[in-house]
Amino acid sequence: MTTTPVRTREARAEAPGNDAHGVPLVSGTWIRVLAYGAVGALLTLASWFVLHSISLAAFNTSYVTRALAVGAAFAALILAGLAGWMWWRGRRNLLWEAVLSLAPAMLVLSLIGVPLAATRLYLDGIQVDQGFRTQFLSRMAESVTHGDMNYVDLPSFYPLGWFWLGGRLANVLGMPGWEVYQPWALVSLAAAASMLTPIWHRLTGSLPAAAGIALITTSVVLAEVAVEPYAAVVGMFLPAAAVGARRALAGSWPATIAVMVYLGLSATFYTLYTAVGALTVVVLALIVCLTERRWWDTIKHLLVIGFGSIAIALISWGPYLRKLLSGEFDAHSTANHFLPEEGTYIPLPFFELSIVGLLSLIGLVYLLVRSRSTTALSLGVTALVCYFWVVLSMAFALLGTSLLGFRIEVLLMLIFATAGVLGIAAAVEEGGQRLYPERWSARAKSTATVVAGVLVCAGTLAYAQQIPEENQEYIDQAYADTDGYGERADRFPADAARYYADVVAFLEEHGRRPNEAVIYTDEINFMAFNPYYGFNAFTSHYANPLGEFDRRNEELVSWAELSHSDPEALTQAIDASPWRAPEAFIFRGDIETGTELKTHVAHDIFPSQPNVRYEGLFFNSEAFGEADWDMEQIGPFVVVVRK
């Protein structure tokens, strides 16, 4: 007589090709992921239009918007709690599933969309890094090719996936690239957040637990990295990708395809998190090979993941790599020349005095206690890879660069917070029966489940309502900066950007149109709003290595010097440039007083912090002779354009 061994739900879930209930993987999960992502995106976009059609007070001058944001987040969490309770009680239908899947998108809209409802700009306005990102999106709104954000006739060095898609949304909505930044950021964050619940439902077998992970993940991302939406949407999926990778390496082909697609697409969005994910997959493959002795099967799945993801990534990276391998350029990158103070310590989120800190501590205990389960092992290995990356980044300072290890902190928070939710779910389901089996009645288990659910929802609310405050500086800047229409959302007087429209009009009078002409200016905001090509980038850190930033800087310095030493030779020197010469310059100065025309070039001074030094360049206005150039005073700007 033979008996069938009894397997736990986790064991059934970890069998290759099975879900948490031992059911073979089918296309239903993929359909749900795509469907809820699309619904979350469409609802967020529609809500964005509604929010911007009504009159709300500016976030930096009133508490009204903040109150509405927190109230909306509370409503989202109440609905999620109700749906989770109904699902747990056995009333499992599409309505409650949809609520649990879309609740994270409601948090995105509530905690980021509502605070920004009275401004056209996104978090941090148009400041520094956000200026470069806006410039990139403005370029992609004008082109469906791999064009660089700044340099003419060069493929993009930075991953263009998120920006290219945003450009297509701009085309559909008939909006300029800079203006679509806010709705596209919200839509992409909401879409990603809506995909999390069905993914984790497949991985855990519990829809309420999956929704809890999705809500916590969304909250952490909104608090820590919402200012970089293209990075946020990649980081959201990393813990799930790690768990899926372990199952893929154990023989699951659906998981293999999912991880392959994730790594491939993430490489077209944000390469840092892709590198961490890829390294995690390799380490997991090594562990499987050493512990399970299934070398060929594991390597076979690893190769499919590797080559498949590379093929997807080449959609974005192919044109740049082809140009680079041609050997025609003196290419150097300083993109990693950045080490702020937060990059000098090792993140330990489980010791922070916060809701996420407490949840991370529970997660740490869960990872240690359940280290033999594939889910805990996958998350634990991912955490170790992240710590390895952080420490290695510190060591790379000796080589004159870094690995941007400070940006890994949010991944560690996501990993430990996810483990924390899994730990709470495991404690509720199994803990009582193991500790007090004779006393753990059905009613006691029901009460424990309710208590755990209420605590999770309350904790999420306590953390979520702090998100507008965490982002307050960024939100305030979105209201204080002048937008592309020359207006400030807080109704205070606009800065010099209000003259940009006049500058563009003057350039267009001379046939110098956006997306066609090459100009030089140190006005990054002008280039962010108006997609002209730049003769040089603003800093080497965001410059395409194929653009030969340092050599162009030297050219600009020589022109400034020549404008004083031999003014009549300046035009000829500009025409003789080895790159396409600027057809216009935008300086600061005053024609009537005869002062010199001022601009700046940037120099990388890493390892110093700040890592950029700006050098003022002064051009002699008399060097721009009337025979070849037209000159116009527009506000504080002197615009010089080639006839």
N, C-alpha and C positions, 0 to 999 in steps of 0.2 A: 504494500500500500504506500502510495507516495502522497506527500503533502505539499501544498503550494506555500512558499515562504511569504510571510506578511511583510510588506514594505511600508515605510512611513510615507506621508505625503511628499516630504522633501526628497526621499529616495526616488519616488516615482517621477517627480518633476525633473530630477537630474539625469534620468535615463535618456540617452540620445534620441531626439525626435519627439519627446513627450513634453506635455505641459505639467503644471503642478498637480493635476488630477490623473496623470497617466494617459491623457488623451493625445494621440498623435498630432503633431503640429500641422495645421492647415492654413489656408490663405486667409482665414477669418481674422487673424491678428493683423496681418498686413492691411486688410481692408479697413479695419477699425483705426489703425494708426493713421492711415492717409485720410480717412473720412473725418475723424475728429480733428486732425490737424487743419484740414480745409475749413471745417465749420468754425473752429476757433479763430482762424484767420479772418473769415468773412464777417463773423459777428464783431470782432474787434475793429475791423475797418469801418463797418456800418456805425458802430458806437462812436468811433473817432469823428466821423462826419457829424453825428448828432451833437457831441460835446463841443465841436468847433462852430456849430450853428447857433449856440446860445451864448449869452454873455455871462462869464464868470469872472470873479475878482482874480487879480494877479497873485500868484502864490507868495511872492516876496513882499506883498503889501497888505495881506489879509490872511486870516486863519480859516476863512470859509472853505476854500478849496481843499485844505488839509482835512477839515472835518468831513467833507463829502467823500474824500478818498478813504478814510478810515471806516466811515459808515458803510460804504460799498464793499470794502474788504470783509467787514463783519457779516454782511448779508451773504457774501459768497461762501464764507466758512460755515455759517448756519445751514445753508442749503446743502453743503457738502456733508456736514455732520448728520443731517436728517437723511440724506440719501444713503450714507454708509450704514446708518441704523436700520433703515428699511431693507437694505440688501442683506445685512446680517440676519435679520429676522425672516429671511426667506422670500421676501417680495422682490424677486429679481426680474426686472424688466428693463427695456431699453431706456425708459425715462430716467431711472436712477443711475444707470450706467452712464448716460450722457451727462448728467449733472456732475458726477464724480470725475468724469474725463475733462469737462470744460471748466470746472471750478478753478484750476490753476490759471487758465487764460483770463478768468474774471479778476484774479489777483493782479495780473499784468495791467489790465485796463484800469483797475481801481487805484493801484499804488503808484503807477507811472503815468498812465494816460490822463487821469483826472487832474493831478497836479500840473500837467503841462497843457491843460485844455485851453488856456488863454494866451498861448504863445505858439508861434510857428516853428520854433527851434526845438531841438532835442536837448537832452541832458548836457550840461556844460556849454550850451550855446555854440559858439564858434571858436572856442578857446583852444589854442595850441594843437594837441593831438586831434581834437574834434574838428579843427579846421582842415587838417589833412584828409580825414575821413569824409568830410563834406565835399571836399574837392574831388575825391575819387568818385563819390556817388554822382556828382554833377557831370563828371566825364562820362560815366556809364549811361547816364540818361541821354547823352548825345550820340552814343556809339554802341553797336552790338558786337564790336570786335574786341581784341585783347589789348586795346590801347592803354598806355600808361597814363596815370592821373595827371602827369605834368609834362613829360617830354613828348614831342611829336615824333611819329614814325618809330616808336619803340613799343614792344609788348610789355605788359604789366609784370612787375616783379612781385608785388604784393598779391596774395590770393584774391581773385576777383569775384568768387562765387556769390557772396552776399550782396556785393555792390552791383554786380551785373543783374541779379534778380530785382534789386531795388530800382535799377534803371528801367527795367521793363514795366514795373508798377508805375513809375513816373510817366512813362509813355501812355499807359492805359488810362491813367487819371488826368493826363494833360497838365502835369505839374512840373516845375523845374526840379532838378535833382536835389538841390539843397532843401527845398520845401517838403519833398517826399521822405526825407530822412526820418522825421518823427513818426509818421504813420507806418512806414516800412519797418522801423525798429520795433514798434508795438506789435505789428502784425506778425513779424517773424518770431518774436519772443512768445507771443500767444500761441502760434502754431506749434512751436516746439514744446511748450508747456502742455498743450492738449494731447500731444502724442505720448507723453510719459506714462499716463495711467494705463492705457492698453498694453504698453510694452511691459511695465512692471506687473500687470495682471498676468500676463503670460509667464513671466519669470517666477512669480511667487504663488500664483493660484488664488490669491485673495484680493478682490477688488478694493475693499476698504483700505487694506495695507498699501496697495499700489497707489491709491489716491493720496494717502498720507505721505508717501515718499514723493509723489509729484508736487504736492503742496509745499512741503518743506524745501524741496529742490528749487522750486520757483521762487520761494521767499528768499533763500540764501543768494541766489543769482541776482535777484532784483536789488538786494542790499549791497552786494559786493562788486558786481561787474556789469550792471545794467548799462553803464556808460559806454561799454563796448559790446553792442548787441551781437555782432558777428562771432565774438568769442563766447558769449554767454550761451548761444544756441548750440555750440559744440560741447561746452562743458557740461550742459544739462544731461547729456546722454552718456557721458564717460562711465559712470558706475554701472549702468545697465549694459554697456558694451563690454565691460570687463567680465561681468557674469555671463553674458552671451558668448564671449570668447572661450571661456572654460568649457562650455557645453559644445561649442563648435569643435574644439580640439579633442573632445571626447567622442566625436563622430556625428554630430548633428549638422546636416547640410543646410537646413533653414537658418540655423544660427550662424553658420559659416558665411552664407550670403549676406545676412544682416550686418555682421561685423565688417565684412568686405565693403559693403556700401557705406557704412558709417565712416570708416577710415578714409575711403576715397573721397567722399563728399566733404568731410571735415578738412582734408588737405586743401580743398578749394576755398575754405572759409578762414581757417586759423591754424597755422602749421604747428604752433607750440603744443597745443593740446593733442594734435594728431601724433606728434612725436612721442608724447607720454603714453598715449593709447597703444601705439605700435610697439613700443618697448615692453609694455605690459603683456601684450599678446605673445611676444617672443619669450619672455620669462615664464609665462604660464605653459607655453609649449615645452620648454625645457623641463619644467616640473613634471608635466604629464609623461614625458618620455622617460624620465628617471624613476618615477614611482609606479607607472602602469606598464612600462615596457612595451608600449604600442607605438614603436618608432615610426613605422611607415604610415599608418593611418593619421597620426598626429602631424607628421611633416607634410603629408598630402593636403590636409586642411589648412595648414599654415601657409603653404605655397599658394593655394587658391586665394586665401585672404591677402597675402602679400602682393602677388602679381595683379590680382583683380583690382585692389585698391590703388595700386600705382597707375594702372590703365585709366581709372576714373580721374585720378589726380592730374594726369597729363593733359586733360581737357583744359585745365587752367595753367599748368606749368610748362606744357610742351613748347609753345612759341618762345617763351623766355629762355628755356634751356637750349633750344636750337640756336638762338642768337648768341648765347653765351659760349657754346661750344665752337662757334665759327672762329673764335680767336681774334675778332676784329676790334674788341673793346678792351680798354684797360679797366677792368671791372673790379671794384672793391666795395664791400658792404660794411657799414657800421651800425646796422640795425640793432645789434645786440649790445652796443656800447651804452649800457644804461644800468646803473646799480644804485637805486634809492635806499634810504634807511631801512625800509621794510624788507629789503633783500639781504639784510645782515643778521637775521635771526631765523630760527627754525620754527615753523608754525606748529603750535600744539593747541588746537581748538578745544580739546577736551578738558583743558584747565581754565578756560575763560568763564567768567561769571556772567553767563547769559543763558537764555533758553537753548540756543544752538550749542553752547558749551556743555550744558547738562545732557542734551541729546547725544552729543559726540562722546561724552563719557560712557553713556549707556552703550553706544556703538562700539567703543573700544573694548568694553567687557564682553559684548556679544562676539566680536571677532576673535577674542582670545578663547572664550568658552566653546564656541562652535567652530573652531579652526579646522576641524576635519570635514566640515560640509563644504561643498564646492562653492556655494554662494559666499560664505564667509572667507574662504580661501581666496577667491577671486578678488573680493574687495580688499582683503588684507595685503595681497601681493600688489595691487594697484597703489595702495597707500605707501608701501615700501618703495615702489618705483618713484613715486612723487617725492619722498624724502631723499632718495638717492639723487634725483634731479636738482633739488634745492641745494644740497651740499656740494654737488658737482659744480653748480653755477657759482657758488662762492669760490671754489678752487680755481675756476676759469679766470677769475680776476687776475691771477698771476700771469695769464697769457694775454692780458690786455683786452679782455672781452667778458661777457657773461652769457648765461643761458636763460636769462630773465626768470630766475627761480622764484622771485617774489610773486609772480603771477600764478604760481602753482597753489598758493594758499587756498584759494576758493575751491580747487579740486579736492583738497584734503577735507575741507569743511563739508563738501557734498558727500564724500565717501563715508565719513564718520556719522554724519546726520542720517544718511540712508541706512547704515548699519544700526543706528539707534532706533529707527522705526521698526526695522526687522526684529530687533531685540525686544521691543515692547510687544510686538505681535506674537513672538515666540513665547514670551513670559505669560501673556494672557491665555494662549491656547494650551500650553503644556506645563507652565510653571506650577500652577496650583495643584494639578493632578499629581505631579511628581512629588511635591512637598507634602501635601496633605490629602492623599487619595481617599481616605475614609471620610473626610469632611467636605470635600469639594463637590457640592451638589450642583445640579443644573442651574438652580437659581443663583447660587454663588458665582458660577462661571458667567452667567448673564450679567450680574451686577459688576463683576470685574471688567467685563468687556465694555459696559457703559462707562464706567469710571475711566478706563484707559482712553476711550474715544473722546470723552469730554476733556480730559487732560491734554490730549494731543491737539484738539481743536483750540482750546484756550491758550495753550502754549504757542501754537502757530499764530493766533491772533495777537498775543503779546509781542511776538517778534515782528509780525507783519506790520503792525501799526507804527513801528519805529522806522520803517523803510523810507517814508517821505522825509523824516528827520535825518536819516543817514545820507540821503541824497540831497539835502537842503541846499548845500553849496552849489551843486550842479543845477538844481532846479532854478535857484535864484539867478544863476548866470544865464540860463535860457531866457529869462525875462529881462535881464539887464543888457544883453547884447543887441546890437542893431541887426535886423534881419536883412534878407536880400531885397526887400521892398523899401529899405531905408527907414524902418519903424522899430521902436522898442515896445515890447508887449506890456511893460509896466507904465507906459505913457509918459515916461520921462524923456527929455530931449535926446535925440539920436546923436551918435558920434559921427566921425568923418565918413562912415560908411553911407551916409545919406547922399553923398555926392557920387557914389559909384555909378548910378544910372546915367548921370551926365558924362562921366568918363567913357562909359560904353557908347553913348550916343556920339561923342566926339571921335572915337576910334572907328565906329561904323561909317561915319561921314567920309572917312578916308579908305573905306573898303576893308577895314580890319575887323573881321567878325569873330565871335566866339566859335570855338571848335575848328578854327582855320588859322588864325594869326598866331605868331609867336611874339610874346612880349617879355619884358623883364620888369619885375617889381618886387619889393619886399613886403607888399601888402597881401598877406596870406588870405585875409578875409575876402579881398576882391577876387582872388583866384578861386576861392571856395564857392562864391556865388555866381561867378561868370567863367565858364569853362574855356578860357583862352589857354593856349599852350605856353608854358614857361620856358625861358631860356635856361634857367637853372632852378632846382628845387630850393626850398627854404632852408632845410637842414639836410645833412648827409644821412641822418638816421631814417628819414622817410624817402630818400632819393633812390631811384633805380640805379643799381650798380652799372648798368649799361650806359647811363647818362654821363658817366665820368665827372662826377660832382666837383672834385678838387681841381681838375684841369679847367673846368668852366669858371670856377671861382678865380683862378689865376688870370683867366682871360678878362673877366670883369675888372679886376684890380688894375690890370695893364691898361684897359680902356680909360679908367678914371685918371690914371697918371698921365696918359697921353693927351687927355682933354685939356690938361694944363700946360704940358711941355710942348705939344705940337697940335693945337686945336684943329687945324685944317686937315690933319691926317686921320682924325677919329673916324669919320664916315668910311674911309677906305679900309681901315683896320676892322671895323665891324663887318663890312662886306666880305672880308677875307677870312672870317671865322671858319674853322673846320666843321662847325655845326651850323645848322640853319640859324641865321642871324636874327636877332630880335627886330621886329618891325615897329616897335614902340617901347617906350620906357615910361613908367609912372614913378615920379620922384616926389619928395617933399621939398618945398621951397617957395620962394616968392619972386616972380619975374620982375616986378616993379622995383624992388629993392636991390635987384641984381645979386642976390645971395647965391651961393653955390647950390647945386641940386644934389640932394642927399638920398642915398639908399644904403642898404646894408648887405653884407654877405656873412654867412655863418661858418664857424670853424668847430670841428669836433675836438673837445679837450678831455675826453674820457682818459683816465679814471676820475677826474674831478667831477664834483656834483654841485651845481648844475653842469651838465655835460656839453653845453654849447656856449661859445663866446661869439658875440656879434661885433663885426668890424664895420665902422661907418665908412662909406665911400662917397666922395664928393666930386661931382662932375662940373666942369666949367660950362655954363649955359651957352657961351659964345661958340663952343665947339659944334653945336648943332645948328649949322648954317641954314639960312632961309631957302637956299637953293635945293636942299635935300630933305629938310625936316620942317614940320609945323609944330608950333609950341602953343599951349593953352594953359592958363591958370584956371583950375576948377577947385574951388574951396582951398584946402591946404595942399592940394596936389598940383604938380606941374606935369602935364602930359605931353610927351614929345613923340610924334608919330612920323614915320617915313612917308614922304610924298609918293 
